[in-house]
Amino acid sequence: MRAALVIQMVDAFHQGASAFRDAVEQLADEEQKKGNTDLADKLRSALLQKSKVDNVSRGTISGSSHNVYSPSRSISSPMPPKDKDSSLTLFETIEPTDDFEHLFYPADVSKVFQQIIMEWKKSEQLRRAGMVPSGRILLHGPSGCGKTIGGMALAKAIGMPVAYVRLDGLFSSFLGQTSSNLRRVFESVLSPPHVLFLDEFDAVAKKRDDNQEIGEIKRIVISLLQNLDFLPPEILVIAATNHEHLLDPAIWRRFDISLNIGLPEKDARKSMIDTWLNAFPSKVHVDTDMLAAVMNHFSVARIKNIVFQTIKNVLILNEAPEITTNDFIQQLIFTEGYNHSKESMLSFAGQLRDAGMTLINIARITQIPKSTINDHTSRKGRK
């Protein structure tokens, strides 16, 4: 251990808790680089224990699950910590702007979101009953279905800024530094309280029994679990992943609510298409019910892309007087690549017929003879 570092730690102790923690982190990093992994882990564990004691002395956390929640509506933000190696900030402070009234979710998903919001708005009543709002929310499901935007809308509804963790800054090339970065993120969102948003959560919460993962990943998961345990209840944590099957089993137990956000149902698909087309009421001649039926396996993001690309190409770039159902079908064919092979085009023709489009119109759009389409759909129906 370098004498200069010992002197620095003594000076840091007199400067305050923050400076002392940074000095101990530096010592742990140096010991890690030397191969003294056990000593480095013990130093970081001791820091975590000290943070827990400090929080207890401030009245922000206790051994009981019935902690007092004291919300802060301040949107001032701390200076985000940086990775010592790359100098990249570890999170971005965001003031959310999205509202749930502009989003589209199945009824059961919306009900859970509203329940969480109500808990936070009535936190004082919960406190008097010896309880706290649900503070650990895990959002999972297919890509493009509204996990990130839903988390942001949740943060806005309860009136807190978001600390959106940047994984490119969190992961360090130095052994042990990633766990240190993770701890610094958790400490930095304490004052003033921020919603901690961990997107692409599987990157830091993978199963520890995966033989393909190196030991460093396993240490990161342990650090994550410890930080979640020590975080006070006034900090809302939202995690989002497309790969929930990769998560370590211990992760699930740390979350109060696990919410699966799946593909939108037909009514939701039709509602969102109608909403996006309302900006052009005099130029729209579209069967949105049919479009909703055709895009039955599409995420919200894919549907939105189809709708806005069609509006842009037809009404703005080509300056057409109106936009029709066939314009959207043509855009679907192009965007989804149904025209790359006869087989994929025939399959799409079958989807159009199932959605109620006439054979004549399908043949005109796909350039496939009616008899061929009819034979294909008849054979499919017999299977």
Contacts in CASP RR format, 6 or more apart in sequence:
PFRMAT RR
TARGET T0000
AUTHOR 0000-0000-0000
METHOD contacts of the structure
MODEL  1
MRAALVIQMVDAFHQGASAFRDAVEQLADEEQKKGNTDLADKLRSALLQK
SKVDNVSRGTISGSSHNVYSPSRSISSPMPPKDKDSSLTLFETIEPTDDF
EHLFYPADVSKVFQQIIMEWKKSEQLRRAGMVPSGRILLHGPSGCGKTIG
GMALAKAIGMPVAYVRLDGLFSSFLGQTSSNLRRVFESVLSPPHVLFLDE
FDAVAKKRDDNQEIGEIKRIVISLLQNLDFLPPEILVIAATNHEHLLDPA
IWRRFDISLNIGLPEKDARKSMIDTWLNAFPSKVHVDTDMLAAVMNHFSV
ARIKNIVFQTIKNVLILNEAPEITTNDFIQQLIFTEGYNHSKESMLSFAG
QLRDAGMTLINIARITQIPKSTINDHTSRKGRK
1 27 0 8 1.000
2 30 0 8 1.000
5 23 0 8 1.000
5 26 0 8 1.000
5 27 0 8 1.000
5 30 0 8 1.000
8 23 0 8 1.000
8 26 0 8 1.000
9 20 0 8 1.000
9 23 0 8 1.000
9 24 0 8 1.000
9 27 0 8 1.000
11 19 0 8 1.000
12 19 0 8 1.000
12 20 0 8 1.000
12 22 0 8 1.000
12 23 0 8 1.000
13 19 0 8 1.000
13 20 0 8 1.000
13 23 0 8 1.000
17 54 0 8 1.000
21 47 0 8 1.000
21 50 0 8 1.000
21 187 0 8 1.000
24 43 0 8 1.000
24 46 0 8 1.000
24 47 0 8 1.000
25 44 0 8 1.000
25 47 0 8 1.000
25 180 0 8 1.000
25 184 0 8 1.000
27 43 0 8 1.000
28 39 0 8 1.000
28 40 0 8 1.000
28 43 0 8 1.000
28 44 0 8 1.000
28 47 0 8 1.000
28 176 0 8 1.000
28 180 0 8 1.000
29 40 0 8 1.000
29 84 0 8 1.000
29 174 0 8 1.000
29 176 0 8 1.000
29 177 0 8 1.000
29 180 0 8 1.000
31 39 0 8 1.000
31 40 0 8 1.000
31 43 0 8 1.000
32 40 0 8 1.000
32 174 0 8 1.000
32 175 0 8 1.000
32 176 0 8 1.000
32 177 0 8 1.000
33 174 0 8 1.000
33 175 0 8 1.000
37 175 0 8 1.000
40 176 0 8 1.000
41 219 0 8 1.000
44 179 0 8 1.000
44 180 0 8 1.000
44 183 0 8 1.000
44 223 0 8 1.000
45 226 0 8 1.000
47 183 0 8 1.000
48 183 0 8 1.000
48 226 0 8 1.000
48 227 0 8 1.000
48 230 0 8 1.000
51 187 0 8 1.000
51 230 0 8 1.000
52 61 0 8 1.000
52 230 0 8 1.000
55 61 0 8 1.000
55 190 0 8 1.000
55 230 0 8 1.000
55 232 0 8 1.000
56 62 0 8 1.000
59 68 0 8 1.000
60 67 0 8 1.000
60 190 0 8 1.000
60 232 0 8 1.000
60 234 0 8 1.000
61 67 0 8 1.000
61 230 0 8 1.000
61 231 0 8 1.000
61 232 0 8 1.000
61 233 0 8 1.000
65 132 0 8 1.000
66 130 0 8 1.000
66 131 0 8 1.000
66 132 0 8 1.000
67 132 0 8 1.000
67 232 0 8 1.000
67 233 0 8 1.000
67 234 0 8 1.000
68 127 0 8 1.000
68 132 0 8 1.000
69 123 0 8 1.000
69 126 0 8 1.000
69 127 0 8 1.000
69 132 0 8 1.000
69 133 0 8 1.000
69 233 0 8 1.000
69 234 0 8 1.000
70 234 0 8 1.000
71 120 0 8 1.000
71 123 0 8 1.000
71 158 0 8 1.000
71 160 0 8 1.000
71 193 0 8 1.000
71 234 0 8 1.000
72 160 0 8 1.000
72 192 0 8 1.000
72 193 0 8 1.000
72 234 0 8 1.000
73 159 0 8 1.000
73 160 0 8 1.000
74 192 0 8 1.000
75 95 0 8 1.000
75 161 0 8 1.000
76 192 0 8 1.000
77 93 0 8 1.000
77 161 0 8 1.000
77 163 0 8 1.000
77 192 0 8 1.000
77 194 0 8 1.000
78 93 0 8 1.000
78 188 0 8 1.000
78 189 0 8 1.000
78 191 0 8 1.000
78 192 0 8 1.000
80 89 0 8 1.000
80 90 0 8 1.000
80 91 0 8 1.000
80 92 0 8 1.000
80 93 0 8 1.000
80 163 0 8 1.000
80 188 0 8 1.000
81 89 0 8 1.000
81 90 0 8 1.000
81 91 0 8 1.000
81 181 0 8 1.000
81 184 0 8 1.000
81 185 0 8 1.000
81 188 0 8 1.000
82 88 0 8 1.000
82 89 0 8 1.000
82 90 0 8 1.000
83 90 0 8 1.000
83 169 0 8 1.000
83 170 0 8 1.000
83 172 0 8 1.000
83 177 0 8 1.000
83 181 0 8 1.000
84 172 0 8 1.000
84 174 0 8 1.000
84 177 0 8 1.000
85 172 0 8 1.000
85 173 0 8 1.000
85 174 0 8 1.000
85 177 0 8 1.000
86 169 0 8 1.000
86 172 0 8 1.000
88 166 0 8 1.000
88 168 0 8 1.000
88 169 0 8 1.000
89 166 0 8 1.000
89 169 0 8 1.000
90 165 0 8 1.000
90 166 0 8 1.000
90 169 0 8 1.000
90 170 0 8 1.000
90 181 0 8 1.000
90 184 0 8 1.000
90 185 0 8 1.000
90 188 0 8 1.000
91 163 0 8 1.000
91 164 0 8 1.000
91 165 0 8 1.000
91 166 0 8 1.000
91 185 0 8 1.000
91 188 0 8 1.000
91 189 0 8 1.000
92 163 0 8 1.000
92 164 0 8 1.000
92 166 0 8 1.000
93 161 0 8 1.000
93 162 0 8 1.000
93 163 0 8 1.000
93 164 0 8 1.000
93 194 0 8 1.000
94 152 0 8 1.000
94 161 0 8 1.000
94 162 0 8 1.000
94 163 0 8 1.000
94 164 0 8 1.000
95 161 0 8 1.000
95 162 0 8 1.000
96 151 0 8 1.000
96 152 0 8 1.000
96 153 0 8 1.000
96 155 0 8 1.000
96 156 0 8 1.000
96 161 0 8 1.000
96 162 0 8 1.000
97 152 0 8 1.000
97 156 0 8 1.000
98 149 0 8 1.000
98 150 0 8 1.000
98 152 0 8 1.000
98 153 0 8 1.000
98 156 0 8 1.000
99 153 0 8 1.000
99 156 0 8 1.000
99 157 0 8 1.000
100 110 0 8 1.000
100 113 0 8 1.000
100 114 0 8 1.000
100 150 0 8 1.000
100 153 0 8 1.000
100 157 0 8 1.000
103 146 0 8 1.000
103 149 0 8 1.000
103 150 0 8 1.000
103 153 0 8 1.000
104 264 0 8 1.000
104 268 0 8 1.000
104 271 0 8 1.000
104 272 0 8 1.000
104 300 0 8 1.000
105 113 0 8 1.000
105 146 0 8 1.000
105 261 0 8 1.000
105 264 0 8 1.000
105 268 0 8 1.000
106 262 0 8 1.000
106 264 0 8 1.000
106 265 0 8 1.000
106 268 0 8 1.000
109 259 0 8 1.000
109 260 0 8 1.000
109 261 0 8 1.000
109 262 0 8 1.000
112 257 0 8 1.000
112 259 0 8 1.000
113 150 0 8 1.000
113 153 0 8 1.000
113 154 0 8 1.000
113 259 0 8 1.000
115 134 0 8 1.000
116 133 0 8 1.000
116 134 0 8 1.000
116 137 0 8 1.000
116 154 0 8 1.000
116 257 0 8 1.000
117 154 0 8 1.000
117 157 0 8 1.000
117 158 0 8 1.000
119 126 0 8 1.000
119 133 0 8 1.000
119 134 0 8 1.000
120 133 0 8 1.000
120 157 0 8 1.000
120 158 0 8 1.000
120 236 0 8 1.000
121 158 0 8 1.000
123 132 0 8 1.000
123 133 0 8 1.000
126 132 0 8 1.000
126 133 0 8 1.000
132 233 0 8 1.000
133 233 0 8 1.000
133 236 0 8 1.000
134 256 0 8 1.000
134 257 0 8 1.000
135 233 0 8 1.000
135 235 0 8 1.000
135 236 0 8 1.000
135 237 0 8 1.000
135 256 0 8 1.000
136 228 0 8 1.000
136 237 0 8 1.000
136 239 0 8 1.000
136 254 0 8 1.000
136 255 0 8 1.000
136 256 0 8 1.000
136 257 0 8 1.000
137 151 0 8 1.000
137 154 0 8 1.000
137 236 0 8 1.000
137 237 0 8 1.000
137 238 0 8 1.000
137 239 0 8 1.000
137 255 0 8 1.000
137 256 0 8 1.000
137 257 0 8 1.000
137 259 0 8 1.000
138 201 0 8 1.000
138 239 0 8 1.000
138 240 0 8 1.000
138 241 0 8 1.000
138 244 0 8 1.000
138 251 0 8 1.000
138 252 0 8 1.000
138 255 0 8 1.000
138 257 0 8 1.000
138 258 0 8 1.000
138 259 0 8 1.000
139 147 0 8 1.000
139 150 0 8 1.000
139 151 0 8 1.000
139 238 0 8 1.000
139 239 0 8 1.000
139 240 0 8 1.000
139 241 0 8 1.000
139 259 0 8 1.000
139 261 0 8 1.000
140 147 0 8 1.000
140 240 0 8 1.000
140 241 0 8 1.000
140 242 0 8 1.000
140 244 0 8 1.000
140 258 0 8 1.000
140 259 0 8 1.000
140 260 0 8 1.000
140 261 0 8 1.000
141 147 0 8 1.000
141 241 0 8 1.000
141 242 0 8 1.000
141 244 0 8 1.000
141 260 0 8 1.000
141 261 0 8 1.000
141 262 0 8 1.000
142 242 0 8 1.000
142 262 0 8 1.000
142 263 0 8 1.000
142 299 0 8 1.000
143 242 0 8 1.000
143 299 0 8 1.000
143 301 0 8 1.000
144 299 0 8 1.000
144 300 0 8 1.000
144 301 0 8 1.000
144 302 0 8 1.000
145 261 0 8 1.000
145 262 0 8 1.000
145 263 0 8 1.000
145 264 0 8 1.000
145 299 0 8 1.000
145 300 0 8 1.000
145 301 0 8 1.000
146 261 0 8 1.000
146 300 0 8 1.000
146 301 0 8 1.000
147 240 0 8 1.000
147 241 0 8 1.000
147 242 0 8 1.000
147 261 0 8 1.000
148 197 0 8 1.000
148 199 0 8 1.000
148 240 0 8 1.000
151 195 0 8 1.000
151 197 0 8 1.000
151 238 0 8 1.000
151 240 0 8 1.000
152 162 0 8 1.000
152 197 0 8 1.000
154 195 0 8 1.000
154 236 0 8 1.000
154 238 0 8 1.000
155 161 0 8 1.000
155 162 0 8 1.000
155 195 0 8 1.000
155 197 0 8 1.000
155 236 0 8 1.000
155 238 0 8 1.000
158 195 0 8 1.000
158 236 0 8 1.000
160 193 0 8 1.000
160 194 0 8 1.000
160 195 0 8 1.000
160 236 0 8 1.000
161 194 0 8 1.000
161 195 0 8 1.000
162 194 0 8 1.000
162 195 0 8 1.000
162 197 0 8 1.000
163 185 0 8 1.000
163 188 0 8 1.000
163 189 0 8 1.000
163 194 0 8 1.000
163 195 0 8 1.000
163 196 0 8 1.000
163 197 0 8 1.000
164 197 0 8 1.000
164 199 0 8 1.000
165 185 0 8 1.000
165 196 0 8 1.000
165 197 0 8 1.000
165 198 0 8 1.000
165 199 0 8 1.000
167 199 0 8 1.000
167 200 0 8 1.000
167 203 0 8 1.000
167 204 0 8 1.000
169 181 0 8 1.000
170 178 0 8 1.000
170 181 0 8 1.000
170 182 0 8 1.000
170 185 0 8 1.000
170 204 0 8 1.000
171 178 0 8 1.000
171 181 0 8 1.000
171 203 0 8 1.000
172 178 0 8 1.000
172 181 0 8 1.000
175 216 0 8 1.000
176 216 0 8 1.000
176 219 0 8 1.000
178 216 0 8 1.000
178 220 0 8 1.000
179 219 0 8 1.000
179 220 0 8 1.000
179 222 0 8 1.000
179 223 0 8 1.000
182 204 0 8 1.000
182 220 0 8 1.000
182 223 0 8 1.000
182 224 0 8 1.000
182 227 0 8 1.000
183 223 0 8 1.000
183 227 0 8 1.000
185 196 0 8 1.000
186 196 0 8 1.000
186 227 0 8 1.000
186 230 0 8 1.000
186 231 0 8 1.000
189 195 0 8 1.000
189 196 0 8 1.000
189 235 0 8 1.000
190 232 0 8 1.000
190 235 0 8 1.000
193 234 0 8 1.000
193 235 0 8 1.000
194 235 0 8 1.000
195 235 0 8 1.000
195 236 0 8 1.000
195 237 0 8 1.000
195 238 0 8 1.000
196 231 0 8 1.000
196 235 0 8 1.000
196 236 0 8 1.000
196 237 0 8 1.000
196 238 0 8 1.000
197 238 0 8 1.000
197 239 0 8 1.000
197 240 0 8 1.000
198 204 0 8 1.000
198 237 0 8 1.000
198 238 0 8 1.000
198 239 0 8 1.000
198 240 0 8 1.000
199 239 0 8 1.000
199 240 0 8 1.000
200 240 0 8 1.000
200 241 0 8 1.000
200 242 0 8 1.000
201 239 0 8 1.000
201 240 0 8 1.000
201 241 0 8 1.000
201 247 0 8 1.000
202 241 0 8 1.000
202 242 0 8 1.000
202 243 0 8 1.000
202 244 0 8 1.000
202 246 0 8 1.000
202 247 0 8 1.000
204 220 0 8 1.000
204 221 0 8 1.000
204 224 0 8 1.000
205 221 0 8 1.000
205 224 0 8 1.000
205 239 0 8 1.000
205 241 0 8 1.000
205 246 0 8 1.000
205 247 0 8 1.000
205 248 0 8 1.000
205 251 0 8 1.000
206 213 0 8 1.000
206 217 0 8 1.000
206 221 0 8 1.000
206 246 0 8 1.000
206 247 0 8 1.000
206 248 0 8 1.000
207 213 0 8 1.000
207 246 0 8 1.000
207 247 0 8 1.000
207 248 0 8 1.000
207 249 0 8 1.000
208 217 0 8 1.000
208 218 0 8 1.000
208 221 0 8 1.000
208 222 0 8 1.000
208 248 0 8 1.000
210 217 0 8 1.000
221 248 0 8 1.000
221 250 0 8 1.000
221 251 0 8 1.000
224 251 0 8 1.000
225 250 0 8 1.000
225 251 0 8 1.000
225 254 0 8 1.000
228 237 0 8 1.000
228 254 0 8 1.000
229 254 0 8 1.000
231 237 0 8 1.000
239 255 0 8 1.000
241 247 0 8 1.000
252 258 0 8 1.000
263 297 0 8 1.000
263 298 0 8 1.000
263 299 0 8 1.000
264 272 0 8 1.000
264 298 0 8 1.000
264 299 0 8 1.000
264 300 0 8 1.000
264 303 0 8 1.000
266 292 0 8 1.000
266 293 0 8 1.000
266 296 0 8 1.000
267 292 0 8 1.000
269 291 0 8 1.000
269 292 0 8 1.000
269 295 0 8 1.000
269 296 0 8 1.000
269 298 0 8 1.000
269 303 0 8 1.000
270 288 0 8 1.000
270 289 0 8 1.000
270 291 0 8 1.000
270 292 0 8 1.000
272 300 0 8 1.000
272 303 0 8 1.000
272 304 0 8 1.000
273 286 0 8 1.000
273 288 0 8 1.000
273 291 0 8 1.000
273 292 0 8 1.000
273 303 0 8 1.000
273 307 0 8 1.000
274 288 0 8 1.000
276 304 0 8 1.000
276 307 0 8 1.000
276 308 0 8 1.000
276 311 0 8 1.000
277 284 0 8 1.000
277 286 0 8 1.000
277 288 0 8 1.000
277 307 0 8 1.000
277 311 0 8 1.000
277 323 0 8 1.000
280 311 0 8 1.000
280 315 0 8 1.000
280 323 0 8 1.000
283 315 0 8 1.000
283 321 0 8 1.000
283 322 0 8 1.000
283 323 0 8 1.000
284 322 0 8 1.000
284 323 0 8 1.000
285 322 0 8 1.000
285 323 0 8 1.000
285 324 0 8 1.000
285 325 0 8 1.000
286 323 0 8 1.000
286 324 0 8 1.000
286 325 0 8 1.000
286 328 0 8 1.000
287 325 0 8 1.000
290 325 0 8 1.000
290 355 0 8 1.000
290 356 0 8 1.000
290 357 0 8 1.000
291 325 0 8 1.000
291 328 0 8 1.000
293 354 0 8 1.000
293 355 0 8 1.000
293 356 0 8 1.000
294 329 0 8 1.000
294 332 0 8 1.000
294 351 0 8 1.000
294 352 0 8 1.000
294 355 0 8 1.000
295 302 0 8 1.000
295 303 0 8 1.000
295 306 0 8 1.000
295 332 0 8 1.000
298 306 0 8 1.000
305 335 0 8 1.000
306 328 0 8 1.000
306 331 0 8 1.000
306 332 0 8 1.000
306 335 0 8 1.000
307 328 0 8 1.000
309 331 0 8 1.000
309 335 0 8 1.000
310 323 0 8 1.000
310 327 0 8 1.000
310 328 0 8 1.000
310 331 0 8 1.000
311 323 0 8 1.000
313 327 0 8 1.000
313 331 0 8 1.000
314 320 0 8 1.000
314 323 0 8 1.000
314 327 0 8 1.000
315 323 0 8 1.000
320 327 0 8 1.000
326 361 0 8 1.000
326 365 0 8 1.000
329 352 0 8 1.000
329 357 0 8 1.000
329 365 0 8 1.000
330 365 0 8 1.000
332 338 0 8 1.000
332 348 0 8 1.000
333 339 0 8 1.000
333 345 0 8 1.000
333 348 0 8 1.000
333 365 0 8 1.000
333 366 0 8 1.000
336 348 0 8 1.000
337 344 0 8 1.000
338 344 0 8 1.000
338 345 0 8 1.000
338 347 0 8 1.000
338 348 0 8 1.000
339 345 0 8 1.000
342 368 0 8 1.000
345 366 0 8 1.000
345 368 0 8 1.000
346 368 0 8 1.000
346 372 0 8 1.000
346 373 0 8 1.000
346 376 0 8 1.000
348 366 0 8 1.000
349 362 0 8 1.000
349 366 0 8 1.000
349 368 0 8 1.000
349 373 0 8 1.000
349 376 0 8 1.000
349 377 0 8 1.000
350 362 0 8 1.000
350 373 0 8 1.000
350 376 0 8 1.000
350 377 0 8 1.000
350 380 0 8 1.000
352 362 0 8 1.000
352 365 0 8 1.000
352 366 0 8 1.000
353 359 0 8 1.000
353 362 0 8 1.000
353 373 0 8 1.000
353 377 0 8 1.000
359 370 0 8 1.000
359 373 0 8 1.000
359 374 0 8 1.000
360 370 0 8 1.000
362 368 0 8 1.000
362 370 0 8 1.000
362 373 0 8 1.000
363 369 0 8 1.000
363 370 0 8 1.000
363 373 0 8 1.000
366 373 0 8 1.000
END
